């Protein structure tokens, strides 16, 4: 029996990484970014591209539109920085839950 929501295989998240030659960094970033999206529904695209020496362009496209960040980071820390930015965006854009007034 197929599950309605699959929290373990985020096939609805495309991750494109350009400008990184170390395959282990790319694979780690894909795995880490897809883990962030494991509870979300709908198609998403995360694109990371080198924009200048030591600078990166991160683009997140999905149901809420297109969001872009430009930041500096060493290649070895790229996955952690991308995940932190995406997690913060998703957390900050989620509606705040509160009880209704009685």
N, CA, C and O atoms as a MOPAC input file, in Angstrom:
PM7 MOZYME 1SCF
protein

 N      0.83900 1    -1.17500 1     0.00000 1
 C      0.00000 1     0.00000 1     0.00000 1
 C      0.88900 1     1.24500 1     0.00000 1
 O      1.79300 1     1.36000 1     0.82800 1
 N      0.64400 1     2.15700 1    -0.90300 1
 C      1.44500 1     3.38000 1    -1.01400 1
 C      1.00400 1     4.38800 1     0.04200 1
 O     -0.18400 1     4.51200 1     0.34200 1
 N      1.96700 1     5.09800 1     0.59500 1
 C      1.63400 1     6.13100 1     1.57100 1
 C      1.23200 1     7.41600 1     0.84700 1
 O      1.64300 1     7.65700 1    -0.28800 1
 N      0.43100 1     8.22700 1     1.51400 1
 C     -0.00800 1     9.48800 1     0.92000 1
 C      1.13600 1    10.48700 1     0.89500 1
 O      1.38700 1    11.12700 1    -0.12600 1
 N      1.82100 1    10.61800 1     2.00600 1
 C      2.98300 1    11.51000 1     2.08800 1
 C      4.22600 1    10.67100 1     2.34800 1
 O      4.24600 1     9.84400 1     3.26000 1
 N      5.23400 1    10.88100 1     1.56500 1
 C      6.46600 1    10.14100 1     1.71300 1
 C      7.51300 1    11.07500 1     2.31800 1
 O      8.05500 1    11.93000 1     1.61800 1
 N      7.80000 1    10.92100 1     3.60300 1
 C      8.73300 1    11.79800 1     4.29100 1
 C     10.19200 1    11.39000 1     4.09800 1
 O     11.09100 1    12.08200 1     4.57700 1
 N     10.43800 1    10.30100 1     3.41900 1
 C     11.80900 1     9.79200 1     3.33400 1
 C     12.45300 1     9.96800 1     1.96800 1
 O     13.67800 1     9.89900 1     1.86100 1
 N     11.67100 1    10.19300 1     0.92600 1
 C     12.22800 1    10.32900 1    -0.41900 1
 C     11.65800 1    11.57200 1    -1.08900 1
 O     10.65900 1    11.48100 1    -1.80300 1
 N     12.26100 1    12.70400 1    -0.87600 1
 C     11.72300 1    13.96300 1    -1.42300 1
 C     11.97900 1    14.10200 1    -2.91900 1
 O     12.84800 1    14.86800 1    -3.33600 1
 N     11.23200 1    13.37200 1    -3.71500 1
 C     11.41700 1    13.39900 1    -5.16200 1
 C     10.91300 1    14.70200 1    -5.77100 1
 O     11.18600 1    14.98600 1    -6.93800 1
 N     10.18200 1    15.49500 1    -4.99600 1
 C      9.62700 1    16.73900 1    -5.51500 1
 C     10.58600 1    17.92000 1    -5.36500 1
 O     10.18900 1    19.06800 1    -5.56800 1
 N     11.84700 1    17.64800 1    -5.01300 1
 C     12.83800 1    18.71300 1    -4.83500 1
 C     13.98700 1    18.49500 1    -5.82000 1
 O     14.71700 1    17.50700 1    -5.73800 1
 N     14.12800 1    19.42900 1    -6.74000 1
 C     15.26000 1    19.38500 1    -7.66400 1
 C     16.36100 1    20.26900 1    -7.08900 1
 O     16.11200 1    21.41000 1    -6.70000 1
 N     17.56200 1    19.74300 1    -7.03800 1
 C     18.70800 1    20.49500 1    -6.52000 1
 C     19.75500 1    20.56200 1    -7.63000 1
 O     20.28500 1    19.53600 1    -8.05500 1
 N     20.04900 1    21.77800 1    -8.09500 1
 C     21.06900 1    21.99600 1    -9.11500 1
 C     22.24200 1    22.72800 1    -8.47900 1
 O     22.07000 1    23.76600 1    -7.83900 1
 N     23.42400 1    22.18100 1    -8.66300 1
 C     24.63000 1    22.79400 1    -8.11600 1
 C     25.59600 1    23.00600 1    -9.27100 1
 O     25.94100 1    22.06200 1    -9.98200 1
 N     26.03400 1    24.25000 1    -9.45400 1
 C     26.93100 1    24.58800 1   -10.54900 1
 C     28.13100 1    25.34100 1    -9.97900 1
 O     27.96800 1    26.26500 1    -9.18200 1
 N     29.31100 1    24.95200 1   -10.38300 1
 C     30.51400 1    25.64200 1    -9.93500 1
 C     31.25200 1    24.92100 1    -8.82000 1
 O     32.22000 1    25.45200 1    -8.27500 1
 N     30.80200 1    23.70400 1    -8.47000 1
 C     31.47300 1    22.90400 1    -7.44500 1
 C     32.00400 1    21.65200 1    -8.12800 1
 O     31.24300 1    20.88500 1    -8.71800 1
 N     33.31700 1    21.45000 1    -8.04400 1
 C     33.92100 1    20.30300 1    -8.72200 1
 C     34.04200 1    19.07900 1    -7.82000 1
 O     34.22400 1    17.96700 1    -8.31600 1
 N     33.94500 1    19.26000 1    -6.52100 1
 C     34.05600 1    18.15200 1    -5.57800 1
 C     32.71400 1    17.42800 1    -5.47800 1
 O     31.75500 1    17.96100 1    -4.92100 1
 N     32.65200 1    16.21800 1    -6.01800 1
 C     31.40100 1    15.45700 1    -6.04900 1
 C     30.85400 1    15.17200 1    -4.65200 1
 O     29.63800 1    15.10100 1    -4.47600 1
 N     31.71400 1    15.00800 1    -3.66600 1
 C     31.22800 1    14.72900 1    -2.31000 1
 C     30.48700 1    15.93600 1    -1.73000 1
 O     29.51600 1    15.76600 1    -0.99200 1
 N     30.93200 1    17.14700 1    -2.05300 1
 C     30.24500 1    18.36300 1    -1.59700 1
 C     28.87500 1    18.45800 1    -2.26800 1
 O     27.88500 1    18.79200 1    -1.61800 1
 N     28.82100 1    18.16600 1    -3.55900 1
 C     27.55400 1    18.22200 1    -4.29300 1
 C     26.57200 1    17.19300 1    -3.74300 1
 O     25.41500 1    17.52200 1    -3.48500 1
 N     27.01900 1    15.95300 1    -3.56000 1
 C     26.13600 1    14.90500 1    -3.04000 1
 C     25.64900 1    15.22400 1    -1.63700 1
 O     24.48400 1    14.99100 1    -1.31600 1
 N     26.53500 1    15.75700 1    -0.79600 1
 C     26.13600 1    16.13600 1     0.56300 1
 C     25.07400 1    17.23000 1     0.51900 1
 O     24.09800 1    17.18500 1     1.26800 1
 N     25.26800 1    18.21600 1    -0.36200 1
 C     24.30500 1    19.30900 1    -0.46000 1
 C     22.94600 1    18.79500 1    -0.93800 1
 O     21.91500 1    19.17600 1    -0.38500 1
 N     22.93300 1    17.94900 1    -1.94200 1
 C     21.67100 1    17.39000 1    -2.43700 1
 C     20.96200 1    16.63500 1    -1.32200 1
 O     19.76500 1    16.82800 1    -1.10800 1
 N     21.67800 1    15.78800 1    -0.61900 1
 C     21.08400 1    15.01300 1     0.48100 1
 C     20.54900 1    15.92600 1     1.58000 1
 O     19.42600 1    15.74400 1     2.05000 1
 N     21.34900 1    16.90300 1     1.98800 1
 C     20.95600 1    17.78600 1     3.08600 1
 C     19.77200 1    18.68200 1     2.71300 1
 O     18.87000 1    18.89000 1     3.52500 1
 N     19.77500 1    19.20700 1     1.50100 1
 C     18.67300 1    20.06700 1     1.06100 1
 C     17.38900 1    19.24700 1     0.94200 1
 O     16.33100 1    19.70000 1     1.37800 1
 N     17.46300 1    18.06400 1     0.36700 1
 C     16.26900 1    17.23200 1     0.23900 1
 C     15.71700 1    16.84700 1     1.61400 1
 O     14.50400 1    16.70500 1     1.77100 1
 N     16.56900 1    16.68100 1     2.58500 1
 C     16.11800 1    16.36800 1     3.94100 1
 C     15.29000 1    17.52800 1     4.51500 1
 O     14.31100 1    17.29400 1     5.22400 1
 N     15.67000 1    18.75200 1     4.21900 1
 C     14.91900 1    19.92500 1     4.70200 1
 C     13.49300 1    19.90700 1     4.16200 1
 O     12.56500 1    20.33400 1     4.84800 1
 N     13.31400 1    19.41600 1     2.94000 1
 C     12.01900 1    19.45600 1     2.27500 1
 C     11.19200 1    18.18900 1     2.47400 1
 O     10.13600 1    18.05700 1     1.85600 1
 N     11.62200 1    17.27400 1     3.29400 1
 C     10.94100 1    15.98500 1     3.40900 1
 C      9.49800 1    16.08900 1     3.89700 1
 O      8.71200 1    15.17100 1     3.66300 1
 N      9.13300 1    17.16000 1     4.55500 1
 C      7.77300 1    17.30700 1     5.06900 1
 C      6.91500 1    18.26200 1     4.24200 1
 O      5.76200 1    18.50800 1     4.59500 1
 N      7.45100 1    18.80200 1     3.15400 1
 C      6.70500 1    19.76500 1     2.34500 1
 C      6.10300 1    19.09200 1     1.11500 1
 O      6.62100 1    18.09400 1     0.61500 1
 N      5.01300 1    19.65400 1     0.64700 1
 C      4.32100 1    19.13000 1    -0.50600 1
 C      4.53700 1    20.06800 1    -1.68300 1
 O      4.71600 1    21.27200 1    -1.49700 1
 N      4.52000 1    19.52800 1    -2.87600 1
 C      4.63600 1    20.34200 1    -4.07800 1
 C      6.05100 1    20.39100 1    -4.61100 1
 O      7.00900 1    20.08000 1    -3.90300 1
 N      6.17100 1    20.78100 1    -5.86000 1
 C      7.50900 1    20.83100 1    -6.47600 1
 C      8.31500 1    22.04600 1    -6.01200 1
 O      7.78500 1    23.15000 1    -5.89000 1
 N      9.58300 1    21.82200 1    -5.76100 1
 C     10.52100 1    22.86800 1    -5.36600 1
 C     11.79100 1    22.70700 1    -6.17200 1
 O     12.13300 1    21.60000 1    -6.59000 1
 N     12.49200 1    23.81100 1    -6.39200 1
 C     13.80300 1    23.77800 1    -7.05600 1
 C     14.76100 1    24.65100 1    -6.26600 1
 O     14.46900 1    25.80600 1    -5.95600 1
 N     15.90400 1    24.07700 1    -5.95000 1
 C     16.97600 1    24.80300 1    -5.26400 1
 C     18.16400 1    24.81600 1    -6.21700 1
 O     18.64200 1    23.76800 1    -6.65000 1
 N     18.63300 1    26.02100 1    -6.53500 1
 C     19.75800 1    26.16900 1    -7.45000 1
 C     20.87100 1    26.92400 1    -6.73900 1
 O     20.64000 1    27.98300 1    -6.15600 1
 N     22.07300 1    26.37600 1    -6.79000 1
 C     23.24900 1    27.01400 1    -6.20000 1
 C     24.28300 1    27.16500 1    -7.31400 1
 O     24.67100 1    26.18700 1    -7.95300 1
 N     24.72000 1    28.39800 1    -7.53400 1
 C     25.69900 1    28.67300 1    -8.59300 1
 C     26.79300 1    29.59600 1    -8.07200 1
 O     26.54100 1    30.50000 1    -7.27600 1
 N     28.00000 1    29.35000 1    -8.53400 1
 C     29.09200 1    30.27000 1    -8.22700 1
 C     28.80500 1    31.57300 1    -8.96900 1
 O     28.51200 1    31.55800 1   -10.16500 1
 N     28.89000 1    32.70800 1    -8.25600 1
 C     28.62200 1    33.98800 1    -8.91900 1
 C     29.88200 1    34.83500 1    -9.04300 1
 O     29.99900 1    35.63800 1    -9.96800 1
 N     30.80500 1    34.66700 1    -8.13900 1
 C     32.08900 1    35.36400 1    -8.17400 1
 C     33.02400 1    34.58000 1    -7.26800 1
 O     32.60000 1    33.62400 1    -6.61900 1
 N     34.23800 1    34.95700 1    -7.21800 1
 C     35.20800 1    34.23600 1    -6.39900 1
 C     34.76500 1    34.20600 1    -4.93600 1
 O     34.74300 1    35.23200 1    -4.25600 1
 N     34.41300 1    33.00100 1    -4.46500 1
 C     33.99500 1    32.83300 1    -3.08700 1
 C     32.56600 1    33.24300 1    -2.80200 1
 O     32.12000 1    33.15300 1    -1.65800 1
 N     31.83200 1    33.69200 1    -3.81700 1
 C     30.43600 1    34.11000 1    -3.63600 1
 C     29.52200 1    33.14100 1    -4.37500 1
 O     29.89400 1    32.55500 1    -5.39200 1
 N     28.32700 1    32.99100 1    -3.84100 1
 C     27.36300 1    32.03900 1    -4.36800 1
 C     26.00700 1    32.68800 1    -4.51900 1
 O     25.66200 1    33.61600 1    -3.78700 1
 N     25.23600 1    32.18800 1    -5.48200 1
 C     23.85600 1    32.62400 1    -5.70000 1
 C     22.97100 1    31.42400 1    -5.40300 1
 O     23.08200 1    30.38500 1    -6.05300 1
 N     22.09700 1    31.57200 1    -4.42100 1
 C     21.14800 1    30.53300 1    -4.03500 1
 C     19.76500 1    30.98400 1    -4.47000 1
 O     19.33400 1    32.09000 1    -4.14400 1
 N     19.07500 1    30.13200 1    -5.20000 1
 C     17.72200 1    30.44500 1    -5.63900 1
 C     16.79400 1    29.32000 1    -5.20500 1
 O     17.07700 1    28.14300 1    -5.42500 1
 N     15.69300 1    29.69700 1    -4.59000 1
 C     14.66400 1    28.75900 1    -4.14700 1
 C     13.38500 1    29.10500 1    -4.89700 1
 O     12.89300 1    30.22900 1    -4.80100 1
 N     12.84900 1    28.15400 1    -5.63700 1
 C     11.61400 1    28.38500 1    -6.39000 1
 C     10.60800 1    27.31300 1    -6.00900 1
 O     10.92800 1    26.12500 1    -5.97200 1
 N      9.39400 1    27.74800 1    -5.72700 1
 C      8.34000 1    26.81600 1    -5.34500 1
 C      7.01000 1    27.50600 1    -5.27800 1
 O      6.78000 1    28.51300 1    -5.94900 1
 N      6.13300 1    26.96100 1    -4.46500 1
 C      4.76200 1    27.46600 1    -4.35700 1
 C      4.71200 1    28.92400 1    -3.90700 1
 O      3.77300 1    29.64300 1    -4.24500 1
 N      5.69900 1    29.35800 1    -3.15900 1
 C      5.68900 1    30.73700 1    -2.64100 1
 C      6.42200 1    31.71800 1    -3.54600 1
 O      6.62400 1    32.87200 1    -3.16900 1
 N      6.81800 1    31.28100 1    -4.71900 1
 C      7.51200 1    32.17400 1    -5.64000 1
 C      8.99000 1    31.84400 1    -5.74400 1
 O      9.41200 1    30.71300 1    -5.50300 1
 N      9.76700 1    32.85500 1    -6.10600 1
 C     11.20900 1    32.69900 1    -6.29200 1
 C     11.92500 1    33.60400 1    -5.30000 1
 O     11.59300 1    34.78100 1    -5.16200 1
 N     12.90600 1    33.04200 1    -4.61700 1
 C     13.64600 1    33.76900 1    -3.58700 1
 C     15.12900 1    33.58100 1    -3.86900 1
 O     15.57500 1    32.47500 1    -4.17100 1
 N     15.90100 1    34.68100 1    -3.76800 1
 C     17.31300 1    34.65500 1    -4.14600 1
 C     18.16100 1    35.23000 1    -3.03000 1
 O     17.80700 1    36.24100 1    -2.42500 1
 N     19.29200 1    34.57400 1    -2.75900 1
 C     20.28400 1    35.05600 1    -1.80300 1
 C     21.64600 1    35.05800 1    -2.50300 1
 O     21.94700 1    34.16400 1    -3.29400 1
 N     22.45300 1    36.05600 1    -2.21000 1
 C     23.85400 1    36.10400 1    -2.62800 1
 C     24.66800 1    36.11600 1    -1.33900 1
 O     24.40800 1    36.92400 1    -0.44700 1
 N     25.64900 1    35.22700 1    -1.23900 1
 C     26.42100 1    35.13100 1    -0.00100 1
 C     27.82000 1    34.62000 1    -0.30200 1
 O     28.07500 1    34.04600 1    -1.36000 1
 N     28.71300 1    34.83800 1     0.63900 1
 C     30.08300 1    34.34600 1     0.53900 1
 C     30.24100 1    33.15200 1     1.46700 1
 O     29.76400 1    33.17200 1     2.60100 1
 N     30.91500 1    32.10800 1     0.98200 1
 C     31.17600 1    30.92600 1     1.80200 1
 C     32.24100 1    30.08700 1     1.11200 1
 O     32.30700 1    30.04300 1    -0.11700 1
 N     33.07500 1    29.42100 1     1.90600 1
 C     34.01800 1    28.48600 1     1.29400 1
 C     33.26000 1    27.25600 1     0.79300 1
 O     32.21900 1    26.90300 1     1.34700 1
 N     33.76200 1    26.61900 1    -0.22500 1
 C     33.09400 1    25.46500 1    -0.81400 1
 C     32.83700 1    24.37000 1     0.22100 1
 O     31.78500 1    23.73100 1     0.18700 1
 N     33.76500 1    24.14800 1     1.12400 1
 C     33.60100 1    23.09300 1     2.12600 1
 C     32.40100 1    23.33300 1     3.03400 1
 O     31.81200 1    22.37600 1     3.53600 1
 N     32.02800 1    24.59100 1     3.25400 1
 C     30.89800 1    24.92600 1     4.13600 1
 C     29.61700 1    25.21100 1     3.35700 1
 O     28.60000 1    25.56500 1     3.95400 1
 N     29.64900 1    25.06400 1     2.05700 1
 C     28.52900 1    25.45900 1     1.21200 1
 C     27.22700 1    24.75600 1     1.58600 1
 O     26.18600 1    25.40500 1     1.69200 1
 N     27.27000 1    23.45800 1     1.78200 1
 C     26.05900 1    22.71300 1     2.11800 1
 C     25.42400 1    23.23500 1     3.40500 1
 O     24.21200 1    23.44600 1     3.45200 1
 N     26.20900 1    23.44200 1     4.42700 1
 C     25.69000 1    23.92000 1     5.71600 1
 C     25.07100 1    25.31000 1     5.58500 1
 O     24.02800 1    25.58100 1     6.17900 1
 N     25.69900 1    26.18300 1     4.81900 1
 C     25.18500 1    27.54900 1     4.65800 1
 C     23.87300 1    27.52800 1     3.86800 1
 O     22.92500 1    28.22500 1     4.23100 1
 N     23.80900 1    26.74400 1     2.80600 1
 C     22.58800 1    26.65000 1     2.00200 1
 C     21.44200 1    26.10000 1     2.84500 1
 O     20.33800 1    26.64300 1     2.82500 1
 N     21.70100 1    25.03000 1     3.58200 1
 C     20.66100 1    24.43600 1     4.42700 1
 C     20.18700 1    25.43300 1     5.47800 1
 O     18.98700 1    25.53000 1     5.73600 1
 N     21.10300 1    26.17100 1     6.08400 1
 C     20.72300 1    27.15500 1     7.10700 1
 C     19.82400 1    28.23100 1     6.50600 1
 O     18.83400 1    28.62100 1     7.12600 1
 N     20.15000 1    28.71300 1     5.31500 1
 C     19.34900 1    29.76800 1     4.68100 1
 C     17.95700 1    29.25000 1     4.29200 1
 O     16.95900 1    29.94000 1     4.50200 1
 N     17.89000 1    28.05500 1     3.73400 1
 C     16.60400 1    27.48600 1     3.33200 1
 C     15.74900 1    27.17500 1     4.56400 1
 O     14.55400 1    27.47000 1     4.57800 1
 N     16.35100 1    26.58500 1     5.59000 1
 C     15.59100 1    26.29400 1     6.82000 1
 C     15.04700 1    27.57200 1     7.44700 1
 O     13.88900 1    27.61800 1     7.86400 1
 N     15.87300 1    28.60200 1     7.51500 1
 C     15.42300 1    29.87000 1     8.09600 1
 C     14.27100 1    30.45100 1     7.28500 1
 O     13.28700 1    30.92100 1     7.85500 1
 N     14.38600 1    30.42300 1     5.95800 1
 C     13.30100 1    30.93400 1     5.12300 1
 C     12.01100 1    30.15700 1     5.37000 1
 O     10.95600 1    30.76200 1     5.56200 1
 N     12.07900 1    28.83300 1     5.36900 1
 C     10.87700 1    28.02700 1     5.56300 1
 C     10.27400 1    28.25500 1     6.94700 1
 O      9.05400 1    28.33000 1     7.09200 1
 N     11.11900 1    28.36400 1     7.95000 1
 C     10.63500 1    28.60800 1     9.32400 1
 C      9.99300 1    29.99400 1     9.42900 1
 O      8.92000 1    30.13400 1    10.01700 1
 N     10.63600 1    31.01100 1     8.86700 1
 C     10.12600 1    32.37900 1     8.96300 1
 C      8.87000 1    32.60300 1     8.12100 1
 O      8.06100 1    33.47500 1     8.44000 1
 N      8.70000 1    31.83000 1     7.05600 1
 C      7.53900 1    32.03300 1     6.19500 1
 C      6.34200 1    31.18500 1     6.60500 1
 O      5.25000 1    31.35800 1     6.06500 1
 N      6.53200 1    30.27700 1     7.54900 1
 C      5.41600 1    29.44900 1     8.01600 1
 C      4.50100 1    30.28900 1     8.89900 1
 O      4.97200 1    31.12500 1     9.67000 1
 N      3.20500 1    30.06800 1     8.78700 1
 C      2.28800 1    30.82600 1     9.64400 1
 C      2.48500 1    30.44800 1    11.10900 1
 O      2.79100 1    29.30300 1    11.44100 1
 N      2.30700 1    31.41900 1    11.95400 1
 C      2.44400 1    31.18400 1    13.39400 1
 C      1.16700 1    30.53700 1    13.89200 1
 O      0.07100 1    31.01400 1    13.59600 1
 N      1.29600 1    29.47100 1    14.63500 1
 C      0.13100 1    28.79600 1    15.18800 1
 C     -0.23700 1    29.43700 1    16.51700 1
 O      0.62000 1    29.67000 1    17.36800 1
 N     -1.48300 1    29.70700 1    16.67700 1
 C     -1.96400 1    30.21200 1    17.97100 1
 C     -3.41300 1    29.79500 1    18.12600 1
 O     -4.11300 1    29.55900 1    17.14100 1
 N     -3.84700 1    29.70700 1    19.34400 1
 C     -5.23700 1    29.31900 1    19.61300 1
 C     -6.16900 1    30.46400 1    19.25300 1
 O     -5.82000 1    31.63800 1    19.37400 1
 N     -7.34700 1    30.09800 1    18.81600 1
 C     -8.35000 1    31.10700 1    18.49000 1
 C     -8.92700 1    31.69200 1    19.77800 1
 O     -9.07000 1    30.98200 1    20.77300 1
 N     -9.25500 1    32.96900 1    19.76100 1
 C     -9.85400 1    33.55800 1    20.95600 1
 C    -11.24100 1    32.95000 1    21.20400 1
 O    -11.97200 1    32.62500 1    20.26700 1
 N    -11.57300 1    32.81000 1    22.46100 1
 C    -12.87900 1    32.21400 1    22.78900 1
 C    -13.91100 1    33.25500 1    23.08900 1
 O    -15.05900 1    32.92000 1    23.38300 1

